[in-house]
Amino acid sequence: MLWEAPIILFMVIVAPIWIIMHYRSLGNKQTGISEAEHQRLLELTKIADTMMERIETLESILDKETPNWREKHE
């Protein structure tokens, strides 16, 4: 009986504010990648795009020179 009122006040007033403030502070922390990681990702994307273009060019050359090359290597 002696502890009921403080526990109820804590659960109704303090605990919800505490929980809200806790999750707000988690949201304020930096999420995502750093600028250096972002630049590296852009660089790798550019390299991958260049490689895709080269592969498509090589495949088109092979398609012209050896039409059945895909069936032979699959």
URFEN-V332814 format. One record per residue. OMEGA is omega as a letter, one per 40 degrees, with the letter a starting at -180 (NA if undefined). Layout:
BEGIN
omega
OMEGA
OMEGA
END
This chain:
BEGIN
omega
a
a
a
a
i
i
i
i
i
a
a
a
a
a
i
i
i
i
i
a
i
a
i
i
i
i
a
i
a
i
i
a
i
i
i
i
i
i
i
i
i
i
i
i
i
i
i
i
i
i
i
i
i
i
i
i
i
i
i
i
i
i
a
a
a
a
a
a
a
a
a
a
i
NA
END
